[in-house]
Amino acid sequence: MTAVHGLNAADDDDESSVGGRSTVSSIAILTGRPNSHQAPGVLGVLGGSVILVNTVVGGGIALIATPYATKSLGIAPFAIAELLFGAMSILSLACLARACNAAGIFNLNLLAEHLLGRWPAVVVSIAIAVNGWSVLVAFLQVAFDVGDAIVGDTLAPVLVGASVALIVPLASLAHVDQIQVLATVCTVVWLAFVFMMIVNFFVAAHRGHLATDWLWSASAIDVIFGKGIPALNLTWTVQFNAAPLFGSLTPRTTKTAATSGRIMSAVATSLYIAFGVFVYRYYGMEVKDDIMSSIDTDKGGKGLEWRRWSVYVTESLLGVSCLTTIPFFLIESRNMIHLVATGDEHCKKVVRIAETVCMLAISYLIAYFLDDLSLVFAFIGAIPANIIAWIAPGLLILALKSGPLLPLLATNDTPTTNHTPQDAALEDGSDVRVYRHMGYALITFGIMLIPLGLVSMFR
């Protein structure tokens, strides 16, 4: 298929590979090595774990969703749910690693096409595109609230519009590996924002200013059918970036990749629970789906324990982190949409810019007129997140059947890798049944979450 040839396509300014290049670009952005190719011997378990955590935190939307999820569920159900999602993420990444190593393909789209067929791969590509575009809208919604807090209602659309115009050149680039330095900047800014919010909790606790209207648990109906579960679900869609990362681990085995996944899941779960609970305990039931609304005192929010200038700094950190993260989600989403729509991996520069401007303009209008950020959380968590995080990895591991090694088809579409039978072998093959059970568990988990997310959108 055309997507496979993207691994060897030319990377110039006028013509770009869309789809297959995500294998290279994801690694390049995370390791800071543009045009790098996936070869074993690049990263160890610790390095892989750090990069996976960087991917989760750098996404940002996961963190700002957790306080609202805590409010929707209550502290106890929220913590239990995060632990459950963390455990399922371990299974998901283990299955994905096993499938990648067996097939010798370290790209989620290409792996789906190779093991499941053309149309399932199209569904995965659409899920990635919709997930990225929805996150883009969510970031713009937060940016509008930040602009509102800084310059007021009237000028906020102008400020956000000008900021979006400034990032058009970055968002119009062919691949995310061309802005790899920005990935580190995004993560640092997000961590600075998280640090400010957590320190704010401890300062408030010392002063006795924590909220009193918090709950250990919401009602059963709110826990099951509320927007809290879908909000948590969207925080675990790291599989698209994890697949290429697994190709650069040393040794490149299922065990190494699964260990990195376990470490990442443990760190991310701890960070999510801490941030969600601390922010919720400070704001109580006043915490909004958009955390900016809680920080902004001009809109009735509680604000922070800091002096006014430091509040502006915190608000600015949130705004900058949202805007600088937008190009990454837009580029991947645009590339997936282009691949699905045209079936061609190449795109002229003028077409790429036109697509970028259209996507940003549509996203800007949606974010401007859609005030309910929780609706975006529910939508992402209901459908695309389930496909990417749970259903696709489950189907992929089941597609391996029961053999110790799935033979690669000897065609011109076979991707170029440094894969060897020794690397590809499913170790001793004795635990195939365990992985099949894991696959069924992931598919069941994802299917169960879909109706809960859809119902939550209308509550």
C-alpha positions as CSV (number, residue, x, y, z in Angstrom):
1,M,0.0,0.0,0.0
2,T,1.1,3.6,-0.5
3,A,1.5,4.2,3.2
4,V,4.3,1.7,3.5
5,H,6.5,3.5,1.0
6,G,6.6,6.6,3.3
7,L,9.5,5.0,5.1
8,N,11.7,5.6,2.2
9,A,10.2,8.7,0.7
10,A,12.1,11.8,0.0
11,D,11.8,14.5,2.6
12,D,11.9,17.9,0.8
13,D,10.0,21.1,1.2
14,D,7.7,20.7,-1.7
15,E,6.7,17.0,-1.4
16,S,6.1,15.1,1.7
17,S,5.3,11.6,2.8
18,V,2.1,11.4,4.8
19,G,1.3,8.5,7.0
20,G,4.3,6.2,6.8
21,R,6.6,9.0,7.9
22,S,4.9,9.0,11.3
23,T,7.2,6.1,12.2
24,V,10.2,8.2,11.7
25,S,8.8,11.5,12.8
26,S,7.5,10.2,16.2
27,I,11.0,8.9,17.1
28,A,12.7,12.0,15.8
29,I,10.5,14.3,17.9
30,L,11.0,12.3,21.0
31,T,14.7,11.7,20.7
32,G,15.7,15.0,19.0
33,R,17.2,13.2,16.1
34,P,15.6,14.4,12.8
35,N,15.5,11.9,10.0
36,S,16.5,9.1,12.3
37,H,15.5,5.6,11.4
38,Q,14.3,3.0,13.8
39,A,17.2,0.7,14.7
40,P,17.8,-1.3,17.9
41,G,20.5,0.1,20.2
42,V,19.2,3.6,20.6
43,L,17.3,3.6,23.8
44,G,17.2,1.4,27.0
45,V,14.3,0.7,29.3
46,L,14.8,3.9,31.3
47,G,15.2,6.1,28.2
48,G,12.1,4.6,26.6
49,S,10.1,5.1,29.8
50,V,11.2,8.7,30.1
51,I,10.1,9.4,26.5
52,L,6.8,7.7,27.0
53,V,6.1,9.9,30.1
54,N,7.3,12.9,28.0
55,T,4.7,12.0,25.4
56,V,1.9,11.7,27.9
57,V,2.7,14.9,29.8
58,G,3.6,16.9,26.6
59,G,0.1,16.2,25.4
60,G,-1.2,18.4,28.2
61,I,-4.9,17.7,27.6
62,A,-4.6,14.6,29.8
63,L,-3.6,16.7,32.8
64,I,-6.2,19.4,32.5
65,A,-8.9,16.8,32.2
66,T,-8.1,15.1,35.6
67,P,-9.4,17.7,38.0
68,Y,-12.8,17.7,36.3
69,A,-12.8,13.9,36.3
70,T,-12.1,13.9,40.0
71,K,-15.0,16.2,40.6
72,S,-17.3,14.1,38.4
73,L,-16.4,10.8,40.1
74,G,-15.3,11.7,43.6
75,I,-11.8,11.1,44.9
76,A,-12.1,7.4,45.7
77,P,-13.7,6.3,42.3
78,F,-11.3,8.6,40.5
79,A,-8.2,7.0,42.1
80,I,-9.6,3.5,41.5
81,A,-10.4,4.3,37.9
82,E,-7.0,5.8,37.2
83,L,-5.4,2.7,38.7
84,L,-7.6,0.5,36.4
85,F,-6.7,2.6,33.3
86,G,-3.1,2.4,34.2
87,A,-3.3,-1.4,34.5
88,M,-5.1,-1.7,31.2
89,S,-2.5,0.6,29.6
90,I,0.2,-1.9,30.7
91,L,-1.7,-4.7,29.0
92,S,-2.3,-2.5,25.9
93,L,1.4,-1.5,25.5
94,A,2.5,-5.1,26.1
95,C,0.2,-6.4,23.4
96,L,1.3,-3.6,21.0
97,A,4.9,-4.4,21.7
98,R,4.4,-8.1,21.0
99,A,2.6,-7.4,17.8
100,C,5.2,-4.8,16.6
101,N,8.1,-7.2,17.3
102,A,6.4,-10.1,15.7
103,A,5.6,-8.3,12.5
104,G,8.7,-6.2,12.5
105,I,6.6,-3.1,11.9
106,F,6.8,-0.2,14.4
107,N,4.0,2.0,13.1
108,L,0.4,1.7,14.4
109,N,-1.2,2.4,11.0
110,L,1.1,0.1,9.0
111,L,0.8,-2.6,11.6
112,A,-3.0,-2.4,11.5
113,E,-2.9,-2.6,7.7
114,H,-0.5,-5.6,7.7
115,L,-2.3,-7.6,10.4
116,L,-5.9,-6.5,10.0
117,G,-6.3,-5.3,6.5
118,R,-6.9,-2.1,4.6
119,W,-10.2,-1.0,6.1
120,P,-9.4,-1.6,9.8
121,A,-6.2,0.4,9.1
122,V,-8.4,3.2,7.7
123,V,-10.5,3.1,10.9
124,V,-7.4,3.4,13.0
125,S,-6.2,6.3,10.9
126,I,-9.5,8.1,11.2
127,A,-9.5,7.5,15.0
128,I,-6.0,9.1,15.2
129,A,-7.1,12.0,13.0
130,V,-10.3,12.6,15.0
131,N,-8.5,12.3,18.3
132,G,-5.8,14.8,17.3
133,W,-8.3,17.3,15.9
134,S,-10.6,17.1,18.9
135,V,-7.6,17.7,21.2
136,L,-6.7,20.7,19.0
137,V,-10.2,22.1,19.6
138,A,-9.9,21.5,23.3
139,F,-6.6,23.4,23.5
140,L,-8.1,26.3,21.6
141,Q,-11.0,26.4,24.0
142,V,-8.6,26.7,26.9
143,A,-6.7,29.4,24.9
144,F,-9.9,31.4,24.6
145,D,-10.4,31.3,28.4
146,V,-6.7,32.3,28.9
147,G,-7.1,35.2,26.5
148,D,-10.3,36.2,28.3
149,A,-8.5,36.3,31.6
150,I,-5.7,38.4,30.3
151,V,-7.3,40.9,27.9
152,G,-11.1,40.4,28.4
153,D,-14.0,39.0,26.5
154,T,-13.8,41.5,23.6
155,L,-10.1,41.1,22.7
156,A,-9.8,37.4,23.5
157,P,-10.8,36.3,20.0
158,V,-8.4,38.7,18.5
159,L,-5.5,37.5,20.7
160,V,-6.2,33.9,20.1
161,G,-6.7,34.5,16.4
162,A,-3.4,36.3,16.2
163,S,-1.7,33.5,18.1
164,V,-3.1,30.9,15.8
165,A,-1.9,32.9,12.8
166,L,1.6,32.9,14.2
167,I,1.7,29.1,14.5
168,V,0.5,28.5,11.0
169,P,4.1,28.2,9.6
170,L,4.9,25.6,12.3
171,A,1.6,23.7,11.8
172,S,2.1,23.7,8.0
173,L,5.3,21.7,8.2
174,A,5.3,18.2,6.7
175,H,6.4,16.3,9.7
176,V,6.7,16.8,13.4
177,D,10.4,15.9,13.4
178,Q,11.0,19.4,11.9
179,I,10.0,21.0,15.2
180,Q,11.5,18.5,17.6
181,V,13.0,21.2,19.9
182,L,9.5,22.5,20.5
183,A,8.5,19.1,21.9
184,T,10.9,19.6,24.8
185,V,9.7,23.2,25.3
186,C,6.1,22.0,25.5
187,T,6.9,19.4,28.1
188,V,8.9,21.9,30.2
189,V,6.1,24.5,30.1
190,W,3.4,21.9,31.0
191,L,5.5,20.6,33.9
192,A,6.0,24.2,35.1
193,F,2.2,24.7,35.1
194,V,1.7,21.4,37.0
195,F,4.4,22.4,39.5
196,M,2.7,25.8,40.1
197,M,-0.7,24.1,40.7
198,I,0.6,21.5,43.1
199,V,2.6,24.0,45.1
200,N,-0.5,26.1,45.2
201,F,-2.3,23.1,46.9
202,F,0.3,22.8,49.7
203,V,0.3,26.6,50.3
204,A,-3.5,26.5,50.6
205,A,-3.3,23.5,52.9
206,H,-0.8,25.3,55.1
207,R,-3.1,28.4,55.3
208,G,-6.3,26.3,55.8
209,H,-7.8,27.5,52.5
210,L,-8.6,24.2,50.9
211,A,-12.2,23.7,49.8
212,T,-14.7,22.0,52.1
213,D,-17.3,21.0,49.5
214,W,-15.5,18.0,48.1
215,L,-16.7,14.4,47.9
216,W,-15.1,11.0,48.4
217,S,-17.5,9.6,45.9
218,A,-20.2,10.9,43.6
219,S,-23.5,9.0,43.1
220,A,-23.3,5.6,41.2
221,I,-25.2,7.1,38.2
222,D,-22.7,10.0,38.0
223,V,-19.8,7.7,38.3
224,I,-21.0,5.3,35.6
225,F,-22.7,7.6,33.1
226,G,-21.0,11.0,33.9
227,K,-18.2,12.6,31.9
228,G,-15.5,11.6,34.3
229,I,-14.7,8.2,32.8
230,P,-14.5,9.4,29.2
231,A,-12.3,12.3,30.5
232,L,-9.9,9.7,32.0
233,N,-10.0,7.5,28.9
234,L,-8.6,10.2,26.7
235,T,-5.5,10.5,28.9
236,W,-4.2,7.1,27.9
237,T,-3.9,7.3,24.0
238,V,-0.2,7.0,23.8
239,Q,-0.1,3.9,21.6
240,F,0.4,5.9,18.3
241,N,3.7,7.3,19.6
242,A,4.6,4.2,21.6
243,A,4.8,1.9,18.5
244,P,7.7,3.7,16.8
245,L,9.4,4.1,20.1
246,F,9.4,0.3,20.6
247,G,11.5,0.0,17.4
248,S,14.3,2.0,18.9
249,L,14.7,0.1,22.2
250,T,17.7,-2.1,23.0
251,P,17.3,-4.9,23.2
252,R,14.3,-4.7,20.9
253,T,12.2,-7.3,22.5
254,T,8.6,-7.5,23.9
255,K,10.0,-7.7,27.4
256,T,12.0,-4.4,27.1
257,A,9.1,-2.5,25.6
258,A,6.6,-3.9,28.1
259,T,8.9,-2.9,30.9
260,S,9.0,0.7,29.6
261,G,5.2,0.6,29.3
262,R,4.9,-0.5,32.9
263,I,7.2,2.3,34.2
264,M,5.4,4.9,32.1
265,S,1.9,3.7,33.3
266,A,3.0,3.8,37.0
267,V,4.5,7.3,36.7
268,A,1.6,8.7,34.6
269,T,-1.0,7.2,37.0
270,S,0.7,8.8,40.0
271,L,1.0,12.1,38.3
272,Y,-2.7,12.1,37.1
273,I,-4.0,11.1,40.6
274,A,-1.8,13.7,42.3
275,F,-2.7,16.6,40.0
276,G,-6.4,15.7,39.8
277,V,-6.9,15.3,43.6
278,F,-4.7,18.3,44.6
279,V,-6.5,20.7,42.2
280,Y,-9.9,19.3,43.1
281,R,-9.2,19.6,46.9
282,Y,-8.3,23.2,46.4
283,Y,-11.3,24.3,44.2
284,G,-13.8,21.7,45.4
285,M,-17.1,21.6,43.5
286,E,-16.1,24.9,41.8
287,V,-13.6,23.2,39.6
288,K,-14.6,23.6,36.0
289,D,-14.1,21.3,32.9
290,D,-11.7,24.0,31.8
291,I,-9.3,24.6,34.7
292,M,-8.7,28.2,33.4
293,S,-12.2,29.1,34.5
294,S,-11.4,28.1,38.0
295,I,-8.1,30.1,38.0
296,D,-9.7,33.3,36.6
297,T,-11.1,35.3,39.5
298,D,-12.7,37.8,37.1
299,K,-15.1,35.0,35.9
300,G,-16.0,33.9,39.4
301,G,-13.1,31.5,39.9
302,K,-11.3,31.0,43.2
303,G,-8.0,32.0,41.7
304,L,-4.7,30.9,43.3
305,E,-2.9,31.5,46.6
306,W,-0.3,33.7,44.9
307,R,-0.1,37.4,44.3
308,R,-1.9,38.7,41.2
309,W,1.3,38.7,39.0
310,S,2.0,35.1,39.7
311,V,-1.6,34.2,38.7
312,Y,-0.9,35.9,35.4
313,V,2.3,33.8,35.1
314,T,0.3,30.6,35.7
315,E,-2.4,31.6,33.3
316,S,0.3,32.5,30.7
317,L,2.0,29.1,31.2
318,L,-1.2,27.4,30.5
319,G,-1.9,29.5,27.4
320,V,1.6,29.1,26.0
321,S,1.6,25.3,26.6
322,C,-1.7,24.9,24.8
323,L,-0.7,27.0,21.8
324,T,2.7,25.4,21.4
325,T,1.3,21.9,21.6
326,I,-1.3,22.5,18.8
327,P,1.2,22.0,15.9
328,F,2.0,18.5,16.9
329,F,-1.6,17.3,17.1
330,L,-2.5,19.3,13.9
331,I,0.3,17.8,11.8
332,E,-0.4,14.2,12.7
333,S,-4.2,14.7,12.4
334,R,-3.8,16.5,9.0
335,N,-1.5,13.8,7.7
336,M,-3.9,11.1,8.7
337,I,-6.8,12.9,7.1
338,H,-4.9,13.5,3.9
339,L,-3.8,9.8,3.7
340,V,-7.3,8.5,4.2
341,A,-8.9,11.0,1.8
342,T,-6.4,10.6,-1.1
343,G,-4.6,7.4,-0.5
344,D,-1.4,9.2,-1.5
345,E,1.6,9.7,0.8
346,H,2.8,12.9,-1.0
347,C,1.4,16.4,-0.6
348,K,2.5,19.6,-2.3
349,K,3.5,22.4,0.0
350,V,0.7,24.7,-1.1
351,V,-1.9,21.9,-0.5
352,R,-0.4,21.3,3.0
353,I,-0.7,25.0,3.9
354,A,-4.2,25.1,2.6
355,E,-5.2,22.1,4.6
356,T,-3.6,23.5,7.8
357,V,-5.3,26.9,7.4
358,C,-8.7,25.2,6.9
359,M,-8.3,22.9,9.9
360,L,-7.2,25.8,12.1
361,A,-10.0,28.0,10.9
362,I,-12.6,25.3,11.5
363,S,-11.1,24.5,14.9
364,Y,-11.1,28.2,15.9
365,L,-14.8,28.5,15.1
366,I,-15.8,25.3,16.9
367,A,-13.8,26.4,20.0
368,Y,-15.3,29.9,19.9
369,F,-18.9,28.7,19.8
370,L,-18.6,25.6,21.9
371,D,-18.3,26.5,25.5
372,D,-18.6,23.0,27.0
373,L,-15.1,21.5,27.1
374,S,-16.5,18.5,28.9
375,L,-18.4,17.6,25.7
376,V,-15.1,17.4,23.9
377,F,-13.6,15.3,26.6
378,A,-16.6,12.9,26.4
379,F,-16.5,12.7,22.6
380,I,-12.7,11.9,22.5
381,G,-13.1,9.4,25.3
382,A,-16.1,7.7,23.8
383,I,-14.8,6.7,20.4
384,P,-11.3,7.6,19.1
385,A,-9.6,7.0,22.4
386,N,-11.1,3.6,22.8
387,I,-10.0,2.5,19.3
388,I,-6.5,3.8,19.7
389,A,-5.8,2.7,23.3
390,W,-7.8,-0.6,23.7
391,I,-9.6,-2.0,20.7
392,A,-6.8,-1.7,18.1
393,P,-4.0,-3.3,20.3
394,G,-6.4,-6.1,21.3
395,L,-7.3,-6.9,17.7
396,L,-3.6,-6.7,16.7
397,I,-2.5,-9.3,19.2
398,L,-5.4,-11.6,18.3
399,A,-4.4,-11.3,14.6
400,L,-1.1,-12.9,15.4
401,K,-3.0,-16.2,15.7
402,S,-0.9,-18.8,17.6
403,G,2.4,-19.1,15.7
404,P,5.7,-18.1,17.2
405,L,6.3,-15.7,14.3
406,L,3.8,-14.2,11.9
407,P,5.5,-14.4,8.4
408,L,5.9,-11.1,6.6
409,L,4.5,-11.0,3.1
410,A,7.3,-10.9,0.5
411,T,6.0,-7.8,-1.4
412,N,7.4,-4.5,-2.4
413,D,5.2,-3.0,0.3
414,T,7.1,-4.6,3.1
415,P,8.7,-1.8,5.2
416,T,12.4,-1.5,5.4
417,T,13.6,-2.3,9.0
418,N,16.6,-3.8,10.7
419,H,14.3,-6.6,11.8
420,T,15.6,-10.1,12.1
421,P,13.9,-13.4,12.9
422,Q,15.6,-13.3,16.3
423,D,14.2,-9.9,17.0
424,A,10.8,-10.8,15.7
425,A,10.3,-14.1,17.5
426,L,7.6,-14.1,20.2
427,E,10.2,-15.3,22.6
428,D,9.5,-19.0,23.4
429,G,5.8,-18.8,22.3
430,S,4.6,-20.5,25.5
431,D,2.5,-17.5,26.7
432,V,0.5,-17.0,23.5
433,R,-2.7,-17.9,25.3
434,V,-2.0,-15.3,28.0
435,Y,-1.6,-12.6,25.3
436,R,-4.8,-13.7,23.6
437,H,-6.7,-13.3,26.9
438,M,-5.1,-9.9,27.2
439,G,-6.4,-9.1,23.7
440,Y,-9.9,-10.1,24.5
441,A,-9.8,-8.1,27.8
442,L,-8.7,-5.0,25.9
443,I,-11.4,-5.3,23.3
444,T,-14.1,-5.9,25.9
445,F,-12.9,-3.0,27.9
446,G,-12.9,-0.6,24.9
447,I,-16.4,-1.8,23.8
448,M,-17.8,-1.4,27.3
449,L,-16.5,2.2,27.5
450,I,-18.1,3.3,24.2
451,P,-21.7,3.4,25.3
452,L,-20.8,5.0,28.6
453,G,-19.0,7.8,26.8
454,L,-21.9,8.3,24.3
455,V,-24.4,8.5,27.1
456,S,-22.3,11.0,29.0
457,M,-22.4,13.4,26.0
458,F,-26.1,13.9,26.5
459,R,-26.2,14.2,30.3
